[in-house]
Amino acid sequence: MKVNIAVFGILRFPPQNIVKILPHLKQLIEATYKNDGCLAYDVAEDTLEPGLLRFSELWPSMERLEKHLKADHIEPWRKIAKAHGLLERKFTAYEVKSSKLV
């Protein structure tokens, strides 16, 4: 399937809460792959900034991304993130014009 949308973002938590949030994040990722049509959904903690999670996502269309943002598993995830001290949230979606490697 062709990639048309790339999303990059961050979530920032108190560093001591990362270990608590990981099982919930795993559930979110699994549900996203299973239900939302996501092509790639990668998350990693920044090696230089403890507590900072970096996200990259690839989607076949803006419609699929919008469906994901309204999916049943999103609101519970947002509540869990807030309960674990979410400090910052920033995401940006980009339209992909070409998927050729440069």
LINNORBEL-V373566 format. One record per backbone hydrogen bond with DSSP energy under -1.0 kcal/mol. CO is the residue of the C=O (numbers start at 1). NH is the residue of the N-H. Records with the same first field share a line. If there is no record, write none. Layout:
# LINNORBEL-V373566
CO=NH, NH
This chain:
# LINNORBEL-V373566
4=96
5=59
6=94
7=57
8=92
9=55
10=90
11=53
12=87, 88
14=17
15=18
17=21
18=22
21=25
22=26
23=27
24=28
25=29
26=30
27=31
28=32
29=33
30=34
31=35
32=36
40=58
42=56
44=54
49=52
51=13
52=46
53=11
54=44
55=9
56=42
57=7
58=39, 40
59=4, 5
61=65
62=66
63=67
64=68
65=69
68=71
71=74
73=77
74=78
75=79
76=80
77=81
78=82
79=83
80=84
81=86
82=85
88=12
90=10
92=8
94=6
